[in-house]
Amino acid sequence: MEKYSEIISYNDIIRFPVLTIIGKRQGPEITITSGIHGCEYSPIKTLYKLYKKINLDKVRGKINLIPIFDLQGFEKHTMFKCPIDKKNINRVFPGNKDGSFSEELVYNIFKDYIKHVDYYIDLHSADLIEDMIPFIEVHESGKKEIDKKSFLLAEHYGIKDITIKKIKGKVNDKGQSYSASSEAGVPAILANAGKIREKKGEDIHFESLCNILKYTGNFIGKAKQVKEITYYNPPVHIKSKAKGIFVSYVETGNYINKDEIVGEVLEYDGDVKYSVKAPTDGKILLKNVSLAVKKGSLLLEILNKR
């Protein structure tokens, strides 16, 4: 049994840290990533904490932790997109060996750390200008055995709200980490929790990982299945119709009604440019907490029960 850390380099700019834990007992191999978006700090801190605190005597198999997937974005404090090619890394899976920086980065990590393992978990949190409630994303591939295992992963993570997505649809998961993994035959989930300067998200991720690693068989112990789970359709997105100042009238976790005024976009002189109305009933999953918005900026996401 052992654990070791290293910086993996494929060329001068494709570099990322890997923390490896190998137990003395036989068991599955799992890969857990965070930092696909460089400013989502809660899960990054969680993976370093897990590596530091892990009890090797209780480990089975192999655990691969990649805490900062996009090291370039992390170092440059870049939200949402990689600063090298301006692409959202979580939209280019499984990557392309002859593609742009993000596509090549994903191709190599997917090939060497995801495609062959038994389970894959990708951790996220609210970005710098977002507020968000914890939720799980799971992919419905149509492959019964893989989907069953992915759903069981979701139900053992420790978060009660689970959205189900497919590759097709208005809000889909095409090109995302967990969907590409599932399509490749590796059960996977994407777990969201935490926001900037909040320790609660780190605690949720840490406790959830300790539980789910018992479920996968990587930790010795009995896992707890989450009770009172609610499954949701892909979230409904509300995007800004114009540039201006966004003032929200709702908080994440609030339940709202269709046509309810949930905010306003103001002119810079303070006049109301337009009122933001909810296109559907549901629960507020995410909101933009930045005052400054552009036309097309995501303002809110709303969840509807499946």
Residue pairs with C-beta under 8 A, 6 or more apart in sequence:
1 22
1 23
1 24
1 56
1 57
1 59
2 21
2 22
2 56
3 19
3 20
3 21
3 22
3 51
3 54
3 56
4 19
4 20
5 17
5 18
5 19
5 20
5 51
6 17
6 18
6 20
7 15
7 16
7 17
7 18
8 15
8 16
8 17
8 18
9 15
10 104
10 105
10 108
13 72
13 84
13 101
14 101
14 104
14 105
14 108
15 71
16 66
16 68
16 69
16 70
16 71
16 105
16 109
17 66
17 67
17 68
17 71
18 64
18 65
18 66
18 113
19 47
19 48
19 51
19 64
19 65
19 66
19 67
20 62
20 63
20 64
20 65
21 51
21 54
21 56
21 59
21 62
21 63
21 65
22 59
22 61
22 62
22 63
23 56
23 58
23 59
23 60
23 61
23 62
23 218
24 56
24 57
24 59
25 59
25 60
25 61
26 60
26 61
27 59
27 60
27 61
27 62
27 217
27 218
28 60
28 61
28 62
28 117
28 118
28 119
28 216
28 217
28 218
29 61
29 62
29 63
29 64
29 116
29 117
29 118
29 119
30 61
30 62
30 63
30 64
30 117
30 118
30 119
30 120
30 121
30 213
30 216
30 218
31 64
31 65
31 66
31 113
31 114
31 117
31 119
31 120
31 121
32 47
32 63
32 64
32 65
32 66
32 120
32 121
32 122
32 123
32 209
33 65
33 66
33 67
33 69
33 109
33 113
33 120
33 121
33 122
33 123
33 177
34 40
34 43
34 44
34 46
34 47
34 66
34 67
34 68
34 69
34 122
34 123
34 124
35 43
35 44
35 66
35 67
35 68
35 69
35 70
35 71
35 73
35 74
36 69
36 70
36 89
36 90
36 122
36 124
36 177
37 70
37 73
37 79
37 80
37 88
37 89
37 90
37 124
37 127
38 68
38 70
38 71
38 72
38 73
38 74
38 75
38 76
38 77
38 78
38 79
38 82
39 73
39 74
39 77
39 78
39 79
39 127
39 128
39 196
40 124
40 125
40 126
40 127
40 194
41 125
41 194
41 196
42 125
42 193
42 194
42 195
42 198
42 201
42 202
42 205
43 67
43 123
43 124
43 125
43 191
43 193
43 194
43 201
43 202
43 205
44 67
44 68
44 74
45 202
46 123
46 202
46 205
46 206
46 209
47 65
47 66
47 67
47 123
48 67
49 202
49 206
50 65
50 206
50 209
50 210
51 65
51 67
54 63
58 219
58 220
58 221
59 218
59 219
59 220
60 217
60 218
60 219
60 220
61 118
61 217
61 218
63 213
63 218
64 113
64 117
66 109
66 113
68 74
69 89
69 105
69 109
70 82
70 89
70 102
70 105
72 78
72 82
72 83
72 84
72 101
73 81
73 82
73 83
73 89
76 83
79 127
79 128
79 129
80 88
80 127
81 87
81 88
81 89
82 88
82 89
82 101
82 102
82 105
84 100
84 101
84 102
85 100
85 101
85 102
87 100
87 101
87 102
87 103
88 102
89 102
89 105
89 106
90 122
90 175
90 176
90 177
91 174
91 175
91 176
92 99
92 100
92 102
92 103
92 106
92 175
93 106
93 110
93 175
93 176
93 177
93 179
93 180
93 181
94 106
94 107
94 110
94 115
94 180
94 184
95 102
95 103
95 104
95 105
95 106
95 107
95 108
95 109
95 110
95 111
96 103
96 104
96 106
96 107
97 104
97 107
97 108
98 104
99 107
110 180
110 181
110 184
114 120
114 177
114 181
114 184
114 186
115 181
115 184
115 186
116 186
117 186
118 186
118 187
118 216
119 149
119 153
119 186
119 187
119 188
119 216
120 177
120 178
120 181
120 186
120 187
120 188
121 153
121 157
121 188
121 189
121 190
121 191
121 209
121 212
122 177
122 178
122 188
122 189
122 190
122 191
123 190
123 191
123 193
123 205
124 190
124 191
124 192
125 132
125 192
125 193
125 194
125 195
125 201
126 132
126 192
126 194
126 195
126 196
126 201
126 286
128 196
129 288
129 289
129 290
130 195
130 286
130 287
130 288
130 289
131 195
131 251
131 252
131 286
131 287
131 289
132 192
132 195
132 252
132 285
132 286
132 287
133 161
133 252
133 253
133 283
133 284
133 285
133 286
134 159
134 161
134 191
134 192
134 193
134 194
134 201
134 204
135 159
135 161
135 162
135 163
135 192
135 232
135 285
135 303
136 154
136 157
136 159
136 161
136 162
136 163
136 189
136 190
136 191
136 192
137 162
137 163
137 165
137 173
137 176
137 178
137 189
137 190
137 191
137 192
138 150
138 151
138 153
138 154
138 162
138 163
138 164
138 165
138 178
138 189
138 190
139 147
139 150
139 164
139 165
139 166
139 167
139 173
139 176
139 178
139 179
139 181
139 182
139 183
139 188
140 147
140 164
140 165
140 166
141 147
141 150
141 179
141 182
141 183
143 182
143 185
146 182
146 185
146 186
146 187
147 182
149 187
150 178
150 182
150 187
150 188
150 189
152 187
152 215
153 187
153 188
153 189
153 212
153 215
153 216
154 162
154 189
155 162
155 225
155 226
155 229
156 211
156 212
156 215
156 223
156 224
156 225
156 226
157 189
157 191
157 208
157 211
157 212
157 226
158 204
158 207
158 208
158 211
158 212
158 226
159 191
159 192
159 193
159 204
159 208
159 226
160 226
160 228
160 229
160 230
161 229
161 230
161 232
161 285
161 303
162 229
162 230
162 231
162 232
163 231
163 232
163 233
163 234
163 235
163 303
164 231
164 232
164 233
164 234
164 306
165 171
165 172
165 173
165 179
165 234
166 172
166 173
167 173
167 174
167 179
167 183
168 174
169 234
170 234
171 234
171 235
171 236
171 237
172 234
173 179
176 190
177 188
177 190
178 188
178 189
178 190
179 188
181 187
181 188
182 188
191 205
191 208
193 200
193 201
193 204
193 205
193 208
194 200
194 201
194 202
194 204
194 205
195 201
210 219
211 223
211 224
212 223
213 219
214 220
214 221
214 222
214 223
215 223
230 305
231 305
231 306
232 303
232 304
232 305
232 306
233 303
233 304
233 305
233 306
235 285
235 286
235 301
235 302
235 303
236 279
236 280
236 282
236 301
236 302
236 303
236 304
237 298
237 300
237 301
238 262
238 276
238 278
238 279
238 298
238 299
238 300
238 301
238 302
239 296
239 297
239 298
239 299
240 246
240 265
240 293
240 294
240 295
240 296
240 297
240 298
240 299
241 265
241 274
241 295
242 265
242 273
242 274
242 295
243 293
243 294
243 295
244 265
244 266
244 267
244 268
244 273
244 293
245 265
245 266
245 267
245 268
245 291
245 292
245 293
246 263
246 264
246 265
246 266
246 276
246 288
246 290
246 291
246 292
246 293
246 297
246 299
247 263
247 264
247 265
247 266
247 291
248 262
248 263
248 287
248 288
248 289
248 299
248 300
249 261
249 262
249 263
249 264
250 256
250 262
250 263
250 284
250 287
250 300
251 284
251 287
252 284
252 285
252 286
252 287
253 283
253 284
254 283
254 284
255 281
255 282
255 283
255 284
256 262
256 278
256 281
256 282
256 283
256 284
256 302
257 278
257 281
258 278
258 279
258 280
258 281
259 277
259 278
260 277
260 278
261 275
261 276
261 277
261 278
262 276
262 277
262 278
262 284
262 300
263 275
263 276
263 299
263 300
264 272
264 273
264 274
264 275
264 276
265 272
265 273
265 274
265 276
265 293
266 272
266 273
267 273
276 299
276 300
278 302
279 302
280 302
280 304
281 304
282 302
282 303
282 304
283 302
283 303
284 300
284 301
284 302
284 303
285 301
285 302
285 303
286 298
286 300
286 301
287 299
287 300
287 301
288 297
288 298
288 299
288 300
293 299
